C-alpha cells in the first residue's frame, strides 16, 4: 500500500466551505457536476477535479461517469471528486468508464494534502475494469477521492516560488497556455563563462503525479546547499520548467492540453503555445547550450526511456553510467532502461537528441511506486548525475 504522504501547498482554499452540509428535504439531482441525496453529495467543483457526469443509485450510492477530454487518447483515465456528508455512515461511489478501463488505484484525503491509498478490499472491479465500486466511510468532513494525490497549479506555483527565494535562482514566465495560465521557469546562473545547461521539464501529462513529485525532489537536490550541488552549479546552468500543461492540470485532463493534443507528441511540429514556450527557452540558450535534458513522467513501472543503448551522444555513455551508479546505491529499488522508445514519434527526448546530440531521457516513475522510494531514488540520481557530469567536465 502507498504510504501516507503530504503534497505541499495544495489547492482547496475557500472551495471547501461552499458545499452545504445540511440534509436536503428530498433526494436531488442538481445541474452541473453535482449529485446529492439525503446522505451525501458528490461534486467536482475544485482544481484538478474531473467527472463527466453523475447519477444517483440510491440514498447511499452515486455513480460517476468518466470520459476523456478528447479521443483517441492514452489509457490514463483520471478522476477526482469530493464527497460531502449530510449524514455519517457508509456510502458507495461507482466509477463507470467508457473509453478505457480503470488504471489508477484510488487515493482518499480529508484535507486535500494528506493522502492514503484506499485498501484493496474496499475496491470492487467489475466488467473488465469498466465499472468499479468504492466502499467509503463518511464522518463529518468532506472526503476527496482521486486517481492520484492532487498536485494542482497552485501547488506547482508554491513550489516554484519557494525555490526562487534562493539567492542564486531566478523565476520567470516563459509563455502562456491556451487559456492564459503562466508557464513558469526557474533558472540558476553558473559562475563560469559560456556554461552548459541542464534542462528539467515535467507535467506534460496531467495525471502523472509521481513524476511531478520525483521532479521536485530531484531539483531540490540540485538546488541544495551541499558542496556537490554548489560545485555543480558553478559549472552548469540549471533550467527547470515543472508544469508545461497547466490547463490540463486545472481541468483534470487525462492526457491533453486544451488544444486537444498530447504535448509530448508536439516536439518538432511545436503547434501549441505550451511547447512553443519551452522551445523559445531552448533556442535562447547561449553556446554551448544544452548538455542534458530530463523530462519527468509516470507510467505503469519505473523505467527510463532513452536513446539507443549503444549511444547517447557522449563518449563515456553518460546514460548507462548514471543509471549504473544509481543502481549500485539503491539496488533494492531497481532501475530499468528501455532504449529507442517511440523513436518515430515527436517526443521531447527524440527531438532534443536528434537536434542537439545530447542525452535526453524520459524519467518515468511507476503509478503505484512507493512515494518514499520515488523521492529517495530522485535524490540519489540527482547526486550521481552531478558527480558524473563534473567528472567529465
C-alpha positions in Angstrom: 0.0 0.0 0.0 1.2 3.5 -0.7 2.4 5.3 2.4 0.6 8.3 3.7 2.2 11.4 2.2 1.8 15.2 2.1 1.9 17.2 -1.1 3.0 20.8 -0.4 0.9 23.9 -0.6 -2.3 22.3 -2.2 -5.4 23.5 -3.6 -8.6 23.9 -1.8 -8.9 27.3 -0.2 -12.4 28.5 0.2 -13.8 25.9 -2.2 -14.4 23.5 0.7 -16.7 26.0 2.5 -19.0 26.4 -0.4 -20.6 23.0 -0.1 -23.5 22.9 2.4 -23.7 20.1 4.9 -27.3 20.3 6.0 -29.5 17.4 4.7 -31.9 18.4 1.9 -35.6 17.7 2.2 -35.5 15.1 -0.6 -33.1 13.3 -3.0 -31.9 15.9 -5.5 -30.0 15.7 -8.8 -28.5 19.2 -9.3 -27.4 20.7 -12.6 -23.8 20.5 -13.4 -21.2 18.3 -11.9 -23.1 17.7 -8.7 -25.3 14.9 -7.3 -26.7 14.6 -3.8 -29.0 12.5 -1.7 -30.1 12.9 1.9 -27.0 11.1 2.9 -24.2 12.7 0.9 -23.2 14.9 -2.1 -20.7 14.4 -4.8 -19.2 17.3 -6.7 -16.2 18.2 -9.0 -16.0 21.9 -8.2 -12.3 22.3 -7.4 -9.0 22.5 -9.2 -7.9 19.2 -10.9 -11.4 17.6 -10.3 -12.9 15.6 -13.1 -16.0 13.6 -13.8 -18.2 13.8 -16.9 -21.5 13.4 -15.0 -23.1 11.7 -12.1 -26.3 9.8 -11.3 -27.9 8.6 -8.1 -28.2 4.9 -7.5 -29.9 5.1 -4.1 -29.6 7.0 -0.8 -26.1 5.7 -0.2 -24.9 5.2 -3.8 -23.8 7.6 -6.5 -22.3 6.7 -9.8 -19.9 9.0 -11.7 -19.2 8.7 -15.4 -15.6 9.1 -16.6 -14.9 10.3 -20.1 -11.7 11.8 -21.6 -11.3 15.3 -22.9 -10.7 14.0 -26.4 -10.4 10.8 -28.4 -8.3 8.9 -29.3 -6.3 9.2 -26.1 -3.8 7.3 -24.0 -5.4 5.0 -21.3 -4.9 7.3 -18.3 -8.5 7.7 -17.0 -8.3 10.4 -14.4 -10.9 11.1 -11.8 -11.2 13.3 -8.7 -14.3 14.2 -6.8 -15.4 15.4 -3.4 -17.9 13.6 -1.2 -19.6 15.9 1.4 -21.6 14.1 4.1 -25.1 15.1 5.2 -25.2 12.0 7.4 -22.3 9.9 8.6 -22.0 6.3 7.5 -21.0 4.0 4.7 -21.6 5.0 1.1 -20.8 3.7 -2.4 -19.1 5.6 -5.1 -19.2 3.8 -8.5 -16.7 4.7 -11.2 -18.1 4.0 -14.7 -15.6 4.1 -17.5 -16.3 4.4 -21.2 -13.1 4.9 -23.2 -10.6 3.0 -21.2 -10.8 0.8 -18.1 -9.7 1.5 -14.5 -6.0 2.2 -14.1 -5.2 4.3 -11.0 -5.8 2.8 -7.6 -8.0 5.3 -5.7 -6.5 7.6 -3.1 -8.5 9.4 -0.4 -7.9 12.5 1.7 -9.8 14.5 4.3 -7.9 17.7 3.7 -6.6 17.6 0.2 -3.0 17.4 1.4 -2.5 14.1 3.2 -3.5 11.1 1.1 -3.7 7.3 1.6 -4.5 4.6 -0.9 -7.9 3.0 -0.4 -7.5 -0.6 0.8 -8.0 -3.2 -2.0 -10.8 -4.8 0.0 -12.8 -1.5 -0.4 -12.4 -1.6 -4.2 -14.5 -4.0 -6.3 -13.5 -4.1 -10.0 -16.1 -5.5 -12.4 -16.8 -5.5 -16.2 -13.1 -5.9 -17.0 -12.3 -2.6 -15.3 -15.1 -0.5 -16.8 -17.2 -0.5 -13.6 -15.5 -0.1 -10.2 -17.3 0.3 -6.8 -15.6 2.0 -3.9 -16.9 1.4 -0.4 -16.3 4.5 1.7 -16.9 5.7 5.2 -18.0 9.3 5.7 -17.8 11.1 9.0 -18.4 14.8 9.3 -15.8 16.1 6.9 -15.7 16.1 3.1 -13.8 13.2 1.7 -11.7 13.6 -1.5 -11.4 10.6 -3.8 -8.8 10.8 -6.6 -6.8 8.7 -9.0 -3.6 10.1 -7.5 -2.9 12.6 -4.8 -3.7 16.0 -6.2 -0.9 18.3 -7.2 -2.5 21.5 -8.7 -1.3 24.6 -10.4 -1.4 26.4 -7.1 0.9 23.7 -5.6 3.3 24.0 -8.6 3.4 27.8 -8.2 4.1 27.5 -4.4 7.0 25.1 -5.0 8.4 27.2 -7.8 8.3 30.4 -5.8 9.9 28.6 -2.8 12.9 27.6 -5.0 13.1 31.1 -6.4 13.7 32.5 -2.9 17.2 31.1 -3.1 19.6 33.9 -4.0 21.1 32.0 -7.0 17.7 31.2 -8.5 15.5 33.4 -10.7 11.9 32.8 -11.7 10.3 34.0 -14.9 7.2 33.4 -17.1 8.2 31.9 -20.4 4.8 31.7 -22.0 1.1 31.2 -21.5 -1.1 28.2 -22.0 -4.1 28.3 -24.4 -6.3 29.6 -21.5 -3.7 32.1 -20.4 -2.2 30.3 -17.5 1.5 31.1 -16.9 4.2 28.6 -17.8 6.9 29.3 -15.2 10.6 28.6 -15.2 13.3 28.8 -12.6 16.9 29.1 -13.5 20.3 29.2 -11.9 23.3 31.1 -13.4 26.7 29.3 -13.4 29.8 31.1 -12.3 31.9 30.2 -15.4 31.7 31.8 -18.8 29.7 30.0 -21.6 28.3 27.4 -19.3 26.5 24.3 -20.4 22.9 23.8 -19.4 20.9 21.0 -17.8 17.2 21.3 -18.5 14.5 19.6 -16.5 10.8 19.6 -17.5 7.6 18.0 -16.3 3.8 17.6 -16.2 3.2 17.4 -19.9 0.6 14.8 -18.9 -1.6 15.9 -16.0 -2.3 12.6 -14.2 1.4 11.7 -13.9 1.8 12.9 -10.3 4.6 10.5 -9.2 6.8 12.0 -11.9 6.0 15.5 -10.6 6.9 14.5 -7.1 10.2 13.0 -8.3 11.0 16.1 -10.3 10.6 18.3 -7.2 13.0 16.2 -5.1 15.5 15.8 -7.9 15.5 19.6 -8.5 15.7 20.3 -4.8 18.9 18.2 -4.5 20.5 20.1 -7.5 19.4 23.4 -5.8 20.6 22.4 -2.4 23.4 23.9 -0.2 25.6 20.8 -0.4 29.2 21.1 -1.6 28.3 18.8 -4.5 25.4 21.0 -5.7 27.4 24.2 -5.3 30.2 22.8 -7.4 27.8 21.6 -10.0 26.1 25.0 -10.3 29.4 26.6 -10.7 29.9 24.7 -13.9 26.3 24.2 -15.2 23.3 26.3 -15.6 20.1 24.6 -14.5 16.7 25.4 -16.2 13.5 23.9 -14.7 10.0 24.1 -16.2 8.0 21.9 -13.8 4.5 22.4 -15.3 4.2 22.5 -19.0 0.4 21.8 -19.2 -1.3 24.0 -16.6 -4.7 23.9 -18.5 -4.7 20.1 -18.4 -3.8 20.1 -14.7 -6.6 22.6 -13.9 -9.3 20.7 -15.7 -8.3 17.2 -14.6 -7.4 16.1 -18.2 -6.3 12.5 -18.9 -3.6 13.5 -21.2 -4.1 16.5 -23.5 -3.9 20.3 -23.4 -6.9 22.5 -24.2 -5.9 22.2 -27.8 -6.7 18.5 -27.8 -3.1 17.4 -28.3 -0.7 15.3 -26.4 2.1 17.8 -25.8 4.7 15.1 -25.8 3.8 14.4 -29.4 4.3 18.1 -30.4 8.1 18.4 -30.2 9.2 19.2 -33.7 5.8 20.5 -35.0 5.6 22.9 -32.0 2.0 23.8 -32.8 0.9 24.5 -29.3 1.7 27.6 -27.2 3.0 25.4 -24.3 5.6 23.6 -26.4 6.4 26.8 -28.2 7.2 28.4 -24.9 9.6 25.7 -24.0 11.3 25.8 -27.4 11.8 29.5 -27.1 13.8 28.8 -23.9 15.9 26.2 -25.6 16.5 28.4 -28.6 17.6 31.2 -26.4 20.4 29.3 -24.6 23.8 30.6 -25.4 26.5 28.4 -26.8 27.4 25.7 -26.0 23.8 25.2 -24.9 22.2 22.0 -23.7 24.3 19.3 -22.1 21.5 17.1 -20.6 17.7 17.0 -20.9 15.4 15.2 -18.4 11.6 15.0 -18.8 9.7 13.6 -15.8 6.6 11.4 -16.3 4.8 8.4 -14.9 3.7 5.1 -16.3 3.0 1.5 -15.1 6.5 0.9 -13.8 9.8 2.6 -13.0 11.6 2.9 -16.4 13.9 5.3 -18.1 13.2 5.8 -21.8 16.5 6.7 -23.5 18.3 6.9 -26.8 19.5 3.6 -28.4 21.5 1.6 -25.9 24.8 1.9 -27.9 24.9 5.7 -27.9 23.6 8.8 -26.2 25.9 11.4 -27.8 28.6 11.2 -25.1 31.9 9.4 -25.5 31.6 7.9 -22.0 27.9 6.8 -22.3 26.6 9.1 -19.6 23.1 7.5 -19.5 24.3 3.9 -18.7 27.0 5.1 -16.3 24.5 7.3 -14.5 21.9 4.6 -14.1 24.6 2.1 -13.0 25.7 4.4 -10.3 22.1 4.8 -9.1 21.6 1.0 -9.2 24.7 0.5 -7.1 23.5 2.8 -4.4 19.9 1.6 -4.4 19.8 -2.0 -5.6 16.6 -2.8 -3.8 14.6 -0.2 -5.8 15.5 -1.5 -9.3 16.1 0.5 -12.4 15.0 -0.4 -15.9 16.3 1.2 -19.1 14.5 1.0 -22.4 16.3 2.4 -25.4 14.9 3.5 -28.7 11.4 4.1 -27.2 8.9 5.8 -29.6 11.7 6.9 -31.9 9.2 7.6 -34.7 7.1 10.0 -32.6 7.8 13.7 -32.0 8.6 13.3 -28.2 10.7 15.7 -26.2 13.6 13.2 -25.8 13.7 12.4 -29.5 13.6 16.0 -30.6 16.4 17.0 -28.2 18.6 14.1 -29.0 18.2 14.4 -32.8 18.6 18.2 -32.7 21.5 18.6 -30.2 23.0 15.1 -29.9 23.0 15.0 -26.1 21.5 12.6 -23.6 17.7 13.2 -23.5 15.9 10.9 -21.0 12.2 10.4 -20.2 12.3 9.7 -16.4 9.3 7.6 -15.7 8.0 6.7 -12.2 5.6 3.9 -11.6 2.0 4.9 -10.9 2.0 3.0 -7.6 5.7 3.2 -6.8 6.0 3.9 -3.0 6.4 7.6 -2.8 9.3 7.4 -0.3 11.1 5.1 -2.8 10.4 7.5 -5.7 11.7 10.5 -3.7 14.8 8.7 -2.4 15.6 7.5 -5.9 15.3 11.0 -7.3 17.6 12.3 -4.6 20.3 9.7 -5.3 20.1 10.0 -9.1 20.4 13.8 -8.8 23.6 13.3 -6.8 25.1 10.8 -9.2 24.1 13.0 -12.2 26.1 15.9 -10.7 29.1 13.8 -9.8 29.3 12.1 -13.2 28.9 15.4 -15.2 31.5 17.1 -13.0 34.0 14.3 -13.5 33.7 14.6 -17.3 33.6 18.4 -17.5 
